[in-house]
Amino acid sequence: MAVSTQLGLLLWKNFTYRRRQTIQLLIEIVWPLFIFFILISVRIHYPPYEQHECHFPNKAMPSAGTLPWVQGIICNANNPCFRNPTPGESPGVVGNFNDSIISRLFVDAKKILLYTQNDKSYEGYKGLLRALRKMQKNTAPMVGPSPKGQWV
């Protein structure tokens, strides 16, 4: 059977089916037209307006590391739109959050946790430890029974 004969028979079958179901045929024709007219009325009442080109800040993927990924989520939570290209759009740049609060927090934590022996702030802790030991030695005799036999 040729393709044109099959197509003709299929169209004839579809036509006879639709002719018997008049209400379904009307709904199938009127419903898309109704939706189309709604779209036309919206377009007429709210004409399009000119909007500038939008550049969004970069957001690192989790494979870039935990810190850049978390910074991308927290620092761009409101997803702002910029008129000019952002610094993170250049190839090879993972994050442009060097001055963010989280970056400074991690840099400070790294300095504290990985201190060097040349760090002078550690000297203050040594002095405090010596003073605490001296206070402990001075108060040690006071703990125990007093001359009257009472515990202090």
Buried (B, 14 or more C-beta within 10 A) or exposed (E): EEEEEEEEEEEEEEEEEEEEEEEEEEEEEEEEEEEEEEEEEEEEEEEEEEEEEEBEBBBBEEEBEEBBBBBBEEBBEEEEEEEEEBEBBEEEEBBBBEEBEBBEEBEEEEEEEEEEEEEEEEEEEEEEEEEEEEEEEEEEEEEEEEEEEEEE
